[in-house]
Amino acid sequence: MNEHTGDGAQVGTGTGAVADTAGNGGDGVAAIPELVIISGMSGAGRSTAAKCLEDLGWFVVDNLPPALIPTMVDLGARSQGNVAKIAVVVDVRGRRFFDNLRESLADLDAKNVTRRIVFLEASDDALVRRFESVRRPHPLQGDGRIVDGIAAERDLLRELRGDADLVIDTSALNVHELRAKLDAQFAGEEEPELRATVMSFGYKYGLPVDADLVVDCRFLPNPHWVPGLRPYTGLNEEVAQYVFNQPGAKEFLDRYAELLQLIAAGYRREGKRYVTVAVGCTGGKHRSVAMSEKLAARLAAEGVETVVVHRDMGRE
């Protein structure tokens, strides 16, 4: 299916060891492969994500029954380093086996396998358009409509989405944009302790569905109502100066940056490697853009690898 896709991710380069039981003397030690589980909504870009990781050197297995994931990791550990990174696509095509996923994840955790879950999300409207464009039914719609299949899939995947290390909303992204985001996240040679995406957005275009944290800048005066600033964006120095000269702007930046330091420390303790911070204003053009840039700079100065995305800038 020609999937259009969506928003950012990097996977850790965790290490570990298991006893070599492949008949190589019994006293060897094999490195446990790094594992990424790719899942999410049908039509949201799973195949694109899998192909991108394959191009980056990952060993990719599509539609592997969840019960066989630990076996695949064991085989990779016995490959003498030839299979160091494994990506597994798990989706509703294997729904007979989907109930086994929770047990498999527990098995992996017991073996100290470094694993990450990447969940690809998209709006109902975007998914319907994609299925209609290729004239294919949704795998769960049965005799019903596409929207019925989407609703059933969301319900089935709800718990997995909540457990995901990274949720990417692909509603507004095409294939090339998704690949660029995945390249940026997965191509690094060294894993950062925490990676953050700071995203500006406009409330009138809706909340970002993949945001972990959302903060509102609409308490600040809107540069849109200043004729000399209206054509520009928050990337313009004059707009940024106007925003941060307003009462409370600098104090807000300072205190929210401090709060993010506290949250980041907790994320690290819990093993969460990715966070998306959404900063909103009315149109996503002035205040949220300027605040996102400053906030990202603060996070970077604290050692958090940070990417800035301006979701709605240019939509007006």
N, C-alpha and C positions, 0 to 999 in steps of 0.2 A: 504494500500500500504506500502511496506517495504521501508520507506524513510530513506535515508542517510542524515546526517544533519550537521549543523553548527555554527559560532562564537559568545557570551557573554552577561548577563543582570540582573539587580535587579529592583524591583518595589517598589514604595514608600508605606508607611503605613499612607496615608493621613486620616484625620479625618474630620468629619463634622456632621451636624445634620439636620433633617427634622422633620416637625410636624408629630405626630403620628395620622394618619387618619384611622387606622385599627379598630377603635371602642374600643380602650383601654382607654376610658375616655376623649380623646381629648386634654389632657394637657400634655401628655408624649412627650419625645423627643427620636427619634430613630437615631442611628448612621448610617451614609451613608456608605455603603460598599465600599471598595477599588475595582477599576475596571481595568482589563487589557483586551485590545482587541488584539487578536492574528490574524494576517493576513499574507499575502505574497503569493508567487508563489506556485502553486500546485506541490507537490513533493519536496518542500524545507524543510519540517519537521514540519508542523503545528500540525499534530496529535501527534508527539513526544513531542513537546512543551506543548500541552494541557495535555497529560498524566503526564508529569513531574510536572506541577503545581497542578494537581489533587493529586498526591502523596504527595505534600507539604501541602495539606490541603485546596486548593482552590476549590470553587464550580465552575465546568467547564460546559459550555453549548456549544455544537458543532453545527455549522451552524445555529445559531439563526438569524432570519431576523433582519437587523439593526434597523428597526422601533420599534422592541420590546425590544431593549436594555434598554431604560429608564424605561420601565415597570419592567424588571427584577431587575434593581437597586432599584426601589421602593419596590418591594416585599422583597428584601434582607434587606432593611431598616426596614421593619416591622417584621423581624424574631427574634427580641429581642436578637440580637447579634449572632444568630446561623449561619448566612451567612455574614461573615465579609469581605470575599474576593471572588470576582467573576471574572472568566476569560471567555471571550466569543470568540469563533472562528468564524471569518467572512471571507468568501471566495466566489469564483465565482460560487459555486454550488447554492448559493442564489442570483444570479445576477439580478433576477427580483426585488429584494428588495435593491440592492446595492446602487441605487441612493438615498435611504433614509438615508444612513449613515451620510452624512454631516448634515442633519437636526437633527438627533439623537445626534450627537456630540455637536451641538449647544445647544440642550436641556440639556444635561449633564453639560455643562459649566455653563449654567444659574442656575443650581441647586447646583453649587459648588462641583460637584462630582470629586474626585481625580481619574483621569483616565490616563492610559498610553497605547500607541500603540506599539506593538512589531511586526516588519515586518521581515519575513524570506525570504531571497534572495538566489539564486543560479545561477550559470552560465547556459547558454543554453545547453552546452555540458553535464554538470552534470545532468540537468533535463531530457534531451533526454535519457541518459543512464539509469536513474531510471525508466522512463516509459517503456522503452524497456525491462528492466530486469523483470518487472512484467506483461508485455504484456497487458497493459491497455492503452486505448486512453486518450489523454488530454481532460479535460471536455469542452474545447472550440474549439477543432480542427474540429469538424463537419466532413465533407467529405474530409478535407485537411490532411496535415501532422501534426505530433507532433509539429514541429517547428512553424507551423502556429498558433496552439493553444497557444503556449508559447508567441508568439509575441502579439497576441490579449490580453492575460492576462496581460502582462507587460503594455500595453497601458491602459487597464482598471484600473490597480492599481497604475499608475504613481503618481497621486496626493496623494493617501494615503501613498505611500512610502515616499514622500516628507514631510508629516506631522508626520511621525513616530518618537517616542521618542528613539527607539532603532531599528537599522537595523542589522541583523545577517546574514552573508554570510555563508551558510552551504556547499558550493561546495566541500571543502576538509575535511569535518567532517563526522564521522559516528554517529550513534544513541547515542552511549555511550559518545562520546565527546560532543555532543550537550547537553545531559542531565547533564553532569558535569558542563558545562558552566551555564546552567539555574539554577542548584542547587546553584552554587556560587553566582548568582545574586539575586535569590529570597528567599533563605533560611534564610537570615539574619534577626535578630529580630528587629534591628533598621535601619532605612533608612539613608544612608549618604546624605549629601547635594548634592554631585556630585560624580559620579562614573566614572572612566576613565579606558579604556583599551589602553595600549601602545603596539603597534604591530610592530615588525621589519619585513621587507619583502625584497625580491629581485626584482628589476625592471625587470630582465630578465624573471621572472615568472608572471609578470603582477601586476597592481595596485590592492590593496584590494578594492572591491566594496562597503564595508560597512564602509570605513574610512570617518570621518568627516573632519579631517585635515591630510594633507600629507606633509612631510618634507624630503628633499633630503640630504643625507650625502656623496654623491659621489664626493664632492669637496675635501674630505680628501684622502690622499694617502692610497692605498688599501693594507692591510696586506697580501692579497693573493700572492703578488709578493715578499714577504719576506719568503724565504724557511723555516726558523725556526718557522714561525708563521702560515704558510698555513694550516697545519693539524688541527689547533685549531679553536675555535670560539670566539666570543666576550665575552663569559662568562669566558674565561681564563684571568687571571690577566695580563699576559704578553701582550696579545693582547690589552686589555683595556688600559694599560699603553702606548703602542705604539700609539693607536688612539688618546688619549688625550694629548700626547706629541707633536702632530702635530700642526703647526701654525693655529690658528683660532678655534680649537676644543673646548677648554674650553670657549672661548668667545661666540661661537655659543650656547653651552649648557646654559650659563648664560642668554643670551638674549632671547633665545626661551622659556626658563622656565619663564622668566618675561612676555613674550607675552602670554603664556598659563594662567598665573594668571589673566591677563586682560580679556582674552576670557572666563575663568571659571566664573569670576564674572558676565559677561554678560549672560552666560548660566543660572546661578542661578536666575538672575532677570527675565529671560524669562521662567523659569520653566522647563528648559531642565535638565534632571537628568543624562544623559549618554553621553559620548563622546569617540570616538575612534580616537586615534592619531597614524597615521602610519608613521614609520621612515624607509626610504629605502636606500639601497645601491645596488651595482650590483647584488650580489648573496644572500643577506640576511643572511650572515654568520658571518661577522666580524664587520664592522663599525656600521651598523644599530643595531646590537645586543648590542654592548657596549654602544652606545648612548641611546638606549631604556632603558637599565637598569638604567643608571644615571638619565635620564629624569623621569622615574617612581619614583625613590627615591626622587627627588625634589618635585614631585606632592604629594607624600605621606607625606612629611614633611610639606606641606601646608594644610594638612587636607583633601586631596582628596583621597577617597578610590580607590586604583589602582591595576589593574591586568596587568601582562606582558605576552604577547603571542609572541613567535618567530615562525612566520608562515612558513618560508622556511629553517630554520636552519636544517641541516641534509639531505637536498634534493640532495646535490652533491654526 
